[in-house]
């Protein structure tokens, strides 16, 4: 499926757009193909686009003063990815955006975004997307403060089932704020068959999960 066909299906599922409106929106996007490992932008660049992912998967991340990576977001098919603060203000971005596999994108610059918002159905869909994204960020903050490592992993597994098997373990651990070793232990624990209980109580080796 061509990249704009993916966007067209995405938009039509969220609002009624006429053929003229879809044709107008199509003129505002610029197609871009990235190979796995390619960067859409690097920290220090001014963000010029927001990207709609038609195929593939990307990550947004920063690097601290000690050289440690901190992954902010993964984005797969039909997700949007960009640095809205840099795009809006023209200030240099703090984030790297990198393709993790071969990816087809549709890029929308700030003037194009402003024009697209004149289409009511598109504007409504965009606002709904912003609200969902904000809610997801709020849930992640709450989870980081109160949830166990296993609970955070299970939440990610439930929310992003199409992503969890497509990213390296160390990147997923970075996103969850845990070590790769901890994530490996969680996955091994969850993959073991649950053991029943006999008349005498707990079976040998049956221990409560710690937070």
N, C-alpha and C positions, 0 to 999 in steps of 0.2 A: 504494500500500500504506500502510495506517495505521501510525503511528509504532510502536505496540506490536506490530503484526504483524512489523515488522522486528526488534524486540528478541526477540520470541518465536522467530523463525527463528534468530537469532544464538545464543540460549541452547540451543535444541534441538540445534543442530549441535555443541555442546560438551558435552552431557550429557543424560541421560534425566531429564526433569522430568514429573511428572504434571500433569493439567489443573488439579487443585486447587492445586498449587505455583505454576503459571504464573498462575493467577487471583489468588493471594495476592501474588505479586511485582508484578503489575500495579497493585494498590492502593497500592503504595509510591512509584510514579513520578508526577511532575507534568509534563504536556506543556507545552512552550513553543515558540513560533514566533518566530524572529528574521528581520528583513529584512537584506539585505546591508548591512553597515556598522554594524549595531546591536551593542551590547556586552552580553555576559552578565554581566561584572563588570569593574571598573576597579581599577587598582593603588590600594591603600589600603583597599579593601573587605575585609571578612571573607568568605571563601568559604563559602557555605552549601550548595553542591550540587556533585556530580559529574554531568557531562552525558554521556548516550549520544546520539550523532548518528545519527538515523534517516534524515535527508536533508540534504544541503548540506555545507559545509566551514567550519571555524573555525580561528583561529590563537590561540596564546598567546604573548605577548611582553612584554618589559620595556623601559623607557626609561632610559638612563643619564643622568648629570649633565650631559652635553653635548647631550642631546636626541636621541641616536641610538637607534634601535629595534634590539632584539636578539630575533629570533624563536626561541622555544624549541621549539614544536611546531605542526604542522598536524594537523588531525583531520577526516577525511571520514566517509562512511557506515560505520557499525558500529564506529567508534572511540569511546573514552571520553576525556573531557577535563575537567580540574579541577586545583585546587591542593590536593593532599592534606595538605600541611603546615598550610596555613591552615584547612582543613576540620577537621583533627584537633585543633589547638591553640587555635583561635579568634583567632590573631594576624592582623593585616592582611596581605593578599596583596601580593606584589611584582609581580603579573602582570595585564595586561589580557587579556581573552578576548573576541574579536570575530568576528562572522560575516562571511565574505567573500562569501557569496551567501545567498539566501533559504534558511533552514535550519529543520528540524523536530527538536526535541530532546525527550528525556525526562530529567527532573531527579530525582536521588535525594539526599535530605539524609542527614546522619549517622545519625539514629535509624533512618531507612529502610534504610540500608546495614547497620546492625547487625542489624536484623530479617531482611533478605534472606540474611545469612550463616548463618542457622539452616537454610536449605535446602541440604542437602549438595551437590547437583549444581551449584547456583549458586555456592556457596563454592569448589568445586573449579575451576570455570571462571574465577572472579575471581582466584584465586591463580595460575592459569596465565597469565592476562593480565598480572598484575603482574610475573611472571618474564620474560615476553616484552618488556614495556616496559623493565624494568631492563637486559636484554641489549641492547636497541636503544640505550639511552642509553650503555652501555659502548662499543658499537661506534662511536658518534658521537664519543666522547671520544678513542678510539684514532685514528680517522680524522683528527680535527682536529690531532692531534699528529704524525702520520706520513704521511698520504695527500696527494697533490697535489690541486689544485683540480679538475682533470678527474676524478680518481678519486672524489672526494667526490660530484661531480655524477652520475657513472655509477652509484654505489652508491645514491643517492637515486632515480634513474630506475628502477633495478631493483627497489628495495624498495617504492616508492610510485608505481607507474605511473599510478594513477587521480588523483593529486594534481598531478603535475608540470605538466600542461597547464592547470590550473585556478587557479593562483595567479600574481600579477604577478611579472615577472622580478626586480624590486628586492626583493620579499619572499623569493623563493627564494634570491637572493644573500645576503641577511641570514642566513637559516637556515644556509647553507653556509659562512658566514664569509668571503665573498669580495665583491669589488665587482661591481656590475651590469655594468660594462664587461668584466671578466674572464669573467663568465658568458656574455655575448654572444659573446665570442671563442671560448669553448669550444663553444658551440652551433653557431657558423658552421663551426668546424673539423670537428666531428663530422658535420655535414650534407653536407660535400663528399664526392663519391665517392672511394674509395681508388684510388690510381693504381698501376698495375703497374710492373714493372721490366723494362727491356730487357736486351739482352746486355751492354751497356756499363755496367750498374750502375744507380745512381739516376737517375731522370728529373730534368730541370731543375725546381727549385722543390720537390723532395721532401725535406723536412727531418724530422729526428727531433723528436718531441714533447718539450718540456721539462716538467719537473715544476713 
